[in-house]
Amino acid sequence: MNAVHRRPLYRVYHAGLCSLATCLQIVVLLLTLIIPFLIAYRCGGLWMRQASYREQPRVTFNHHVIAELHDATGQLYAFSTFANLNSLYGQSLRAGRIKFRNKDTNADGTQDGSELTVTFPLAPEETVTSARILAFYTYEISEFSRLAIQTIAHAELSRPSGMTKATVLADVGFFQRELLAEDGTITDYNQTLLSATSLNPENYDLTAILQKARAPPYNTPLVNSHHVTAFHSGSTGFSFTLDLTYPTTEYRYRPGVWHELKQSWVQYVAVAIPFYFVLSHIRDFIFDQQFVRAVKWDEGKKGL
């Protein structure tokens, strides 16, 4: 004969409300609820104080540059894209030229880096021993948390024997002193760091500009950087190249209420299920062996 239907038969235990069997059932229920909660709490807590995710940022060059060179005597040679700053340089100003290109190495439509080259014309007797560059960018993320800030890529290097070419290879990092919002938008720091129309010489102090860029709780230092310098005798110019990569970066954020509830529920259930099965088997064993007094009745029998 083939089995066409089946259902389990249940064994029921009856006892008074104030009996030891009832107390056992209450204790097992409380242990099933409380112990998983305590274990989950001790293993890192049920509530997430912070979480993280990874995203590749969008970095856009704002077409503003400040570059300064010095020779062994301290003579300054400078170039910038700010007309008012150039007027302050006076005789130190050089007619620099900027060349910029984005790089999409994997052809996915997202820029993976950029290359910025600033070229200075110099006389043969002019020898550069130190150089620094400030390039202005906009840094954005939007896949989870939304943030837009104005930032600066700053590089500085020197070579006492002189150089005619300098190259800086670096990744654009991300440093945060505050957590991002899970669903919020932060645009408070998406403001120009240096106004092109400013006439105040103090506004063009490079140290002050860098301090202003570092003041927000989110900034983008250059990391994993490598410097290469070269000297070619007879050269009539100096070139400074800033080769940047925009790597996928980890961002920390403050989880929302729903995110925290979901995470805490998953942690609790993951511990509660094993405990439920263990304590259920212990309880069944105690009742089956009649360690506590209860009236046993099998389903299908008539009466108790």
C-alpha atoms as one frame of an Amber mdcrd trajectory, in Angstrom:
protein
   0.000   0.000   0.000   1.211   3.514  -0.796   1.103   6.241   1.820  -1.115
   9.020   0.470  -1.353  11.224   3.551   0.222  11.610   6.965   0.054  13.941
   9.929   1.879  13.961  13.268   0.223  12.853  16.493   0.873  15.149  19.419
   1.444  14.237  23.040  -0.102  16.754  25.413   0.812  17.233  29.093  -1.696
  18.764  31.486  -0.833  20.288  34.843  -2.134  22.863  37.260  -1.339  26.547
  36.878   0.865  26.612  39.982   2.539  23.248  39.357   6.221  22.519  38.821
   5.477  21.565  35.197   4.012  25.010  34.522   7.048  26.657  36.150   9.341
  24.581  33.954   7.492  25.710  30.823   7.788  29.367  31.896  11.501  29.002
  32.658  12.182  27.413  29.270  10.252  30.201  27.525  12.148  32.923  29.403
  15.525  31.290  28.718  14.647  31.010  25.027  13.890  34.739  24.894  16.528
  36.182  27.233  19.718  34.134  26.679  19.914  34.834  22.890  19.422  38.531
  23.658  22.313  38.530  26.167  24.621  36.597  23.845  23.885  38.861  20.885
  24.431  41.917  23.078  27.758  40.649  24.436  28.992  39.800  20.934  29.055
  43.406  19.778  25.656  44.759  20.717  22.313  44.637  18.982  22.449  48.251
  17.835  24.872  49.277  15.110  26.690  52.490  15.960  28.193  52.700  12.500
  28.313  50.806   9.221  30.366  51.107   6.055  30.119  50.581   2.330  32.404
  50.970  -0.676  32.010  53.281  -3.653  34.180  54.813  -6.333  34.002  58.609
  -6.026  33.452  61.073  -8.856  36.294  63.576  -8.901  36.019  66.573 -11.226
  38.838  68.969 -12.006  37.688  72.572 -11.563  40.341  73.961 -13.943  42.038
  75.989 -11.228  45.709  75.565 -10.363  48.330  77.345  -8.286  51.944  76.318
  -8.905  55.071  77.782  -7.333  58.717  76.996  -8.036  61.871  78.106  -6.224
  65.539  77.992  -7.123  68.505  77.563  -4.789  68.522  81.284  -3.932  64.827
  81.352  -3.073  63.763  83.077  -6.281  60.081  82.440  -6.978  58.589  81.391
 -10.328  54.831  81.066 -10.234  51.729  80.502 -12.285  48.036  80.258 -11.464
  44.650  80.365 -13.131  43.554  83.241 -10.848  44.095  86.591 -12.570  44.187
  88.596  -9.334  46.768  86.248  -7.836  48.896  86.493 -10.975  48.956  90.279
 -10.586  50.360  89.804  -7.073  53.179  87.610  -8.361  54.535  90.509 -10.405
  57.939  89.702 -11.946  57.782  86.149 -10.590  54.887  85.256 -12.888  55.536
  82.796 -15.710  53.193  82.064 -18.597  52.435  78.490 -17.659  50.446  76.043
 -19.717  47.996  73.426 -18.405  47.281  70.059 -19.952  44.624  67.836 -18.402
  43.036  64.512 -19.315  40.736  62.050 -17.561  41.477  58.332 -17.510  38.916
  55.528 -17.757  41.100  52.434 -17.575  38.304  49.843 -17.647  36.032  51.694
 -20.103  32.994  51.583 -17.798  32.111  55.239 -18.195  33.438  56.180 -14.743
  36.641  58.172 -14.490  39.329  56.122 -12.748  41.889  58.909 -12.557  43.355
  61.962 -14.219  46.639  63.457 -15.321  47.398  67.156 -14.884  50.588  68.687
 -16.297  51.684  72.280 -15.739  54.566  73.501 -17.907  56.700  76.584 -17.138
  59.054  78.380 -19.539  62.406  79.054 -17.857  65.695  80.572 -18.946  68.654
  78.142 -19.232  70.309  79.657 -16.145  67.172  79.263 -14.022  67.258  76.016
 -12.054  64.317  74.765 -10.014  65.117  73.096  -6.689  61.643  72.908  -5.132
  58.103  72.910  -6.478  54.576  72.658  -5.206  51.174  72.574  -6.808  47.601
  73.059  -5.646  44.897  71.699  -7.943  41.223  72.329  -7.164  38.672  69.508
  -7.503  35.077  68.601  -6.671  34.679  65.276  -4.841  31.285  63.524  -4.888
  29.650  60.259  -3.797  25.980  59.378  -4.246  25.282  55.630  -4.369  24.324
  55.409  -0.672  25.269  58.505   1.265  25.352  61.725  -0.754  28.275  64.084
  -0.286  29.797  66.856  -2.377  32.853  68.838  -1.259  35.392  71.196  -2.759
  38.892  69.881  -2.196  42.526  70.406  -3.123  45.186  68.023  -4.367  48.426
  69.330  -2.897  51.894  68.037  -3.751  55.289  69.413  -2.850  58.779  68.085
  -3.538  62.372  69.247  -3.812  65.743  68.274  -5.264  68.749  70.346  -4.147
  70.728  69.533  -7.298  67.940  70.907  -9.498  65.210  69.407 -11.645  63.438
  70.092 -14.887  60.638  67.591 -14.473  58.627  66.405 -11.487  55.912  63.747
 -11.361  53.679  62.811  -8.460  51.737  59.532  -8.610  49.078  59.217  -5.923
  45.617  57.974  -4.973  42.890  60.354  -3.868  42.029  59.136  -0.360  39.169
  60.028   1.952  39.395  61.035   5.611  36.329  61.613   7.776  36.021  62.859
  11.344  32.247  62.441  11.321  29.944  59.685  10.124  27.974  60.244   6.957
  24.183  60.127   7.017  22.549  56.986   5.639  20.050  58.815   3.446  21.049
  62.431   3.935  22.731  64.862   1.573  25.746  66.904   2.672  26.505  69.931
   0.514  27.631  72.392   3.207  31.248  72.009   2.101  30.596  72.287  -1.624
  31.747  75.894  -1.626  34.591  77.578  -3.473  37.806  77.458  -1.472  39.251
  80.477  -3.273  37.256  83.133  -5.048  38.679  84.071  -8.436  37.454  87.646
  -7.954  39.029  88.224  -4.538  41.313  91.295  -4.293  42.551  90.596  -0.765
  46.177  89.289  -0.829  45.590  87.386   2.430  43.046  85.179   0.668  45.819
  83.863  -1.593  48.075  82.638   1.213  48.678  78.986   0.341  48.855  77.855
   3.957  45.505  79.478   4.691  43.979  77.868   1.590  45.157  74.414   2.671
  43.867  74.977   6.213  40.481  75.924   4.811  40.434  72.748   2.713  41.282
  70.628   5.776  38.788  72.312   8.105  35.670  70.291   7.115  35.144  66.891
   8.764  35.593  65.320   5.326  38.703  65.853   3.234  40.705  64.040   0.575
  44.436  63.697   1.251  46.711  62.178  -1.358  47.761  58.691  -0.241  50.065
  55.997  -1.570  52.077  58.706  -3.293  55.334  58.333  -5.211  57.551  61.195
  -6.392  59.822  61.138  -9.425  62.156  63.981 -10.413  64.513  64.363 -13.358
  67.038  66.885 -14.615  67.877  67.440 -18.283  70.684  69.869 -19.015  69.887
  72.542 -21.553  66.155  72.355 -20.868  64.275  75.652 -21.274  61.272  74.718
 -19.192  59.947  72.864 -16.181  56.983  70.476 -16.108  55.039  69.305 -13.069
  52.730  66.307 -13.544  50.082  65.248 -11.045  48.908  61.721 -11.898  45.944
  60.791  -9.703  43.921  57.610  -9.301  40.376  57.533  -7.886  40.154  54.156
  -6.115  37.045  52.553  -4.674  36.914  53.820  -1.103  35.242  52.731   2.118
  32.852  55.253   3.693  31.494  55.076   7.244  27.938  56.163   7.957  25.379
  56.193  10.766  22.663  53.563  10.140  19.029  54.587  10.158  16.379  53.141
  12.490  15.101  50.555  10.004  18.641  49.407   9.235  19.385  48.987  12.949
  16.148  47.082  13.608  16.786  44.733  10.712  20.371  44.062  11.789  19.455
  43.499  15.452  16.619  41.146  14.477  18.955  39.057  12.309  21.495  38.788
  15.149  18.842  37.827  17.679  17.166  35.193  15.505  20.525  33.649  14.549
  21.160  32.891  18.235  17.556  32.209  19.283  16.850  29.397  16.802  19.596
  27.017  18.046  18.660  27.760  21.647  15.014  27.035  20.933  15.788  23.576
  19.549  18.199  22.687  22.380  15.869  23.819  25.163  12.868  22.203  23.454
  14.611  18.811  23.415  15.576  19.205  27.084  12.000  20.126  27.994  10.590
  17.179  26.015  13.009  14.814  27.746  11.970  16.074  31.188   8.263  15.640
  30.426   8.706  12.243  28.750  10.640  10.893  31.744   8.051  12.349  34.127
  10.616  14.347  36.127   7.767  16.754  36.745   4.226  15.688  37.495   1.856
  16.143  34.555  -1.007  14.195  33.012   0.046  12.741  29.673  -2.458  12.408
  26.869  -1.807  11.220  23.307  -3.824  12.759  20.493  -6.392  10.317  19.142
  -7.356   8.847  22.527 -10.788   9.526  23.926 -10.618  11.445  27.147  -7.697
  11.960  29.514
